[in-house]
Amino acid sequence: MNEQLTVTAGIDGSPESLAAAAWAGYEALRRDLPLHLIHAYDQPSVQTRLPEVDVPFHRESDALNHAVLHLSDIHPDLGIVEEQVIEPPVRALLAAAESSALLVLGSRGFGALTGALVGSVALAVAAQATCPVVLVRAGERPDDRRRAPDRPRPVVLGLDLDRPCDELLEFAFVAATTRQAPLHAVHTWTIPLVPTADTTDPSVAKSRLLAATLTPWKHKFPGVQVTERLVRGLTGHHVLQAAKDADLLVVGRRVPAGEHLGSTAHAAIHRAGCPVAIVPHN
């Protein structure tokens, strides 16, 4: 009998990780899956007696208990599995991803003026995990839909028609279904730098290809209202524009390209104002 997958969230005591845990709790309820909260850390070999070292360590070690108590209080019917491991966080989270439907981590984003980093752990895990990774910023309210109940925020999918894949499409349609939200599928294209003799408008062919790519999934998920958006220009810019009022932005990561994130994924996790799902695919 196969072990049931979980929605997993990494906890480190930061406001971002607590927001990620709260988001993961709602997602676990939507998917009818248990929630796995994991706190991984490298334990200091000795007590340093330096507050700047010892105090943050003890604060982090209590973070898991606080998160479990908080989520148990607001989601009494949610099954929660807690785990605390003394192991480098990246290694522990990548191992947890093997048995997860998705992995949720906190993200600091990237301020236009401050240049703050997302976080080395979040970036490393998002670039290597075998399951989808969702990055959530502090302040995200998964229970605040920011619109009337009859107008839920959309799920936005950044789609590369040269490499469409089932993993990415299925994740986006499932996310829209569980939220009872519309799905906006966005594909961008650019004019070749070197003009060709072909004067045919490529937007016509691309529009047909986009429709053909989405049609089987519309049949599989008939309850999802799909909007097809074909835009000329830079992918990162237009995907971010489409996701300005989104509940979730979904982009892909090509596994054969190695353990790194593409330009669109980088733009999304650094600049998007909503949670971002990075979906690995072939």
N, C-alpha and C positions, 0 to 999 in steps of 0.2 A: 504494500500500500504506500503510495507516494505521500511524503510529508506535505502538509498544507502550506502554501506560500503565505507570506505576511507582508504587511506594509511596515517598513522599517524606518526609524528615525534615529539619527545620531544626536546624542546629548553631550554638551560640554559646559553647560551652565550659562552660556552667553544668551542675550536676548534673542539673537537670531536662531539659535538652536531650539529655544523654547517655542518660538513662533513656528518653527519647522515641526516640532512635536505636536502642536495644536492642529496644524494643517494636516499632518499625517493621521491624527485621530479621526477627523472628519472624513478623510479619504478612505480609511479602513472601514468606517461605517457605510459609506457609499458602496464599497465593493464587497461588503459582508466578509471581511477578512480580519484576523487578529492583528493587533498592533505590537510590533517588537521595538522596544526602546533599548538602545545600546549606548553605554558610556565606555569608551576605550581611552586609556591614558597610559603614559609612561610614568610609573611611580618613582619619585625621588629615592635614590638608594639610601640617603641619610637625611635627617632633619637638618636643614641649614640654619635655622633660627633667624632667617631673613624673612620678614613679613612679605616682601614682594615676591618671594618664591613659595613659602609654605602656605600662606593664606589663600592664594588662588588655587593651590592644589586641593586644600580641604574644601573650599567652596565648590569646586568642580565635583569632588567625590560625593557631595550631598545633592547635586543637581538631579541625579536620576530619581532619588526618592521624592523630591519635590515635584518632578514632572509626573510621576506615577500617581501621586496623591491628587494633583490638580486635575489630570485627565480622568481619573476614576470618579471624581466628584461631578464633572460636567457630562461624562459619558458612562453612567453606571452599568450599561449593558455591553460595553466594549470590552472584549477580551484583551488583556494587556500582558505581554511577556517582557520581563525586564532582565537585562543582562549587563554585568559590569566586568570588564576584562582588562587585565594589565598587559597591554600590547600596543604597539604603535597604531594610532587611529586609522591611518590609511589602510594598513594591512587588515585590521579588524573589520573595517567597514566593507572592504572588497570581499572579504570572506562572507559577511552577512548578506551581501548582495546576491550570492549564489542561491539563497533560499528565499529571496524576496520578489514580490510582484513589482515593487518599486521601492527606492531608497530616497528618503527625504533628508536634506541637510540645510542648515542655515547659511545664508549668504549676506555679505555686507554690501554687495553691489559695487559700483564704481562711480564715485561722484565726478561730475564734469570739472569741478574746480579742485577738489581735494586729491583725486587720483587714488583713493583708497582701494586696496586689493580685495577681491572676493574672498580670498583665503586659500592657502596652499593645500589644505586638506580637501576642501570642497572641489577645487579644480582638479586635483590628482584623482579623486574618486570619480568625478564626472567623466574624466577622460579614459577611465579604465574599467568601470563597473560593467558587469554582464547584464544588469537589469537597468531599466530607466531610472534616472536620477532627477529628482525635483529639487530645485534650489529656491528657498523661501527667505525673504527679508524680514527683519524685525518690523513689527507693526502690522504685518499682514493679518487680516481678520477673516478667517475662513467661513465664519458664520454671518459676515456682513456682505451681502450681495450687491450693495451700493445701487440697487435699482429696485423697482417694484417687483413683487413675486412673479408677475406675468411677463417680465422682461429680464430674464437672467443674463448675466454677462456671458459673452461667447467664449468658446475655446478657439484659439487661433492656431492654425497649422501652417508652418513654413514648409513648402513642398518643392523638391527638386525633381522636375519631370524627367531629367536625364537618368535619375537613379531612384525612381519611386520604389518603395518597399512595403511589404505587408506589415512588418513590425511597427513602423511609424504610423501608418494609416490606421491600423487596429487600435493602437494606443489612443490616438486622437478621437476616434469614433466612440470608444468605450468611455473616455473622459466626458465627452459631450452627452452620452446616454445617461451616465450616472448622475450628471448634474441637471438633466433635462434642459440642456442649453443648446443654442445653435452652434454650428461649426463653420468657421470661416477658413477656407483653404486658399492660401496665398502662394502664387508662383510669380517670380520676377525673372525678367530676361533683359539682355542688353544687346545693343546693335554692335556687330563686329567692328573692330578698329579698322580693318582693311575691307573696304567695300567690295562686293562681288557683283557679277553680272546678273545675278538673280534679283529681280525687282519684286518678287512676291512678298507680300506683307506676312512676316512670320507669326504675327499675333493670331491670325486665323488658324493656322496649323496648331499653334500652342493651345489655343482655346479648345480645339477639338480634342487634343491629347489630354488636357486637364479634365475635360468632361468624361472621356473614356476611362481615365485612371480612377475617377471617383465613382462612376456608375455602379460597379459591383458592390462597393461598400455602402452606397445608398440603399441598394436592395437588401444587404445584410442587416443594416440598421435603419429600417424605414421610419423610425420615430425621430431621427435626427434631421433638422432643417439645415441644409448645406448651402452656403454662399460661396460661389467660385469667384476669385479675384485674380486677374491677370494684370501685372503691373510692369512697366518698363523702367529699369533703373537699378540702383544698388540694392542687393538682397537685404543686407542688414538694416538699412534705413527703412525700407518699405515694410519689412516684417515688424519692426518696432512700432512704426506708425499704426499698423493694423492692430497691434496688441495694446494700444494705449488704454483701452477700456475693457480689456480681456480679463477673464477669470483665470486663464491658464494659457501660456504660450508653449507650443510643442515644436521642437526642432530635432533634427537627426544628428547622429554621429556615426560615420562610416568606420566599422571595425577594421576592414582591410587597410585603412589609411594609417593605422598605428595608434599608439596611446597619446593622442593629442586631440584637441578640439578644433573644428574648422572656424573660419571667420564669422559665419552666421551665428554659430553657437556662442562664440566669444562675445559678439555684440549683444546677443540676447541676455546672457547671464550678467554682463556688466551694466547694461543700460535699461533693461525692461523693468517696468514698474510693477509687474505681476509675477507670480511664481512661474518658473521656467522648467519644463521637462526636457531632458536630454535623453533621447531614445537611441540605443545602439542598434545598428543594423548592418547587413551585408550588402 
